[in-house]
Amino acid sequence: MYKDIESDLFKIFTKVFGIIDNSINMNTSQENLENWDSLNHILLIVEIEKKFNIKFKVGEIGELDSAKKIFERVIYYSNKD
């Protein structure tokens, strides 16, 4: 299950940020991904919420600044059901 979530997340990252190689991993963050600006951050969050049928809290969206943090929150919300 977690591998599927990871794979789906990486596909969303690839789509939102226009990356054509396999450079997305759990260490990907706003610090090391040039295209990760405020607009793409919102697009990323919206795509993730749609894909996983979850809703992040407004206060946590700004803290989701890495693939690892996003993965952990998706797992959290996926297990709440």
N, C-alpha and C positions, 0 to 999 in steps of 0.2 A: 504494500500500500504506500509506504513512504517513498519508495523508489519511483512510483508512478507520479506522486505529487511533485517530487523533485524534477522529474522529466518534464512534466507539464509546466512547472514554473520556469524552467530554463527555456522552453519554447516561447513562453510569453515574453521573457526578457529579450530573446532573439528578435521577436516580432516588433516589440516596442522600440528597441534601440537600434534596429536595423543591422544586426550583427550576422554575418554570413558564415563565420567559423564556429568552432566549438569552444570558444574562450570563456563562456559563462560557467561559473562554478560557485561553490558556497562562499568563496572569498571575494566574489564580485560585490563592489560597494560603490557608493557615490564618490568615494575618494579615488577609485581606480578605473571608473568607467566615464569617459569624457562626455558622452551623450546624456548622462543622467543629470538632467537639469530639473527645475521645478515642474515644468509642463510635462515632461516625460515621466516624472514621478507620479503625477496624478493619473496619466494614461496607464501606467503600470498597475497602480492600485485598482483602477476601474476594471481593467482586464482580469486581474486576479480575482476580484470580487465576483465578476460574472462567471468565470470558469469554475470556481469552487463553491459558488452559491453561498458566500459568506459576506459579512459586512464588518469592516474594521471600525473601531471607535475613532471619532474625529481626533481625539487627543493622542492616539498612538500612531497615526499616519505619518507624522513627521519623524518619528523614531524608527520607522522601517527603512533604514538606510543601507541595508545589505541583503544579499540573497539569503544568508543564514537567518537573519532576524525575521525576514518575511516567511521563510520556510517554517520556522518555529511557530509563528502566529497562525499560519494556515493549518498546521497540525493541531494547534490548540482549538481553533474554531471548528475544525472538522470532527474533533472528538467530543464536542459539546452536545452533539445530536444524540 
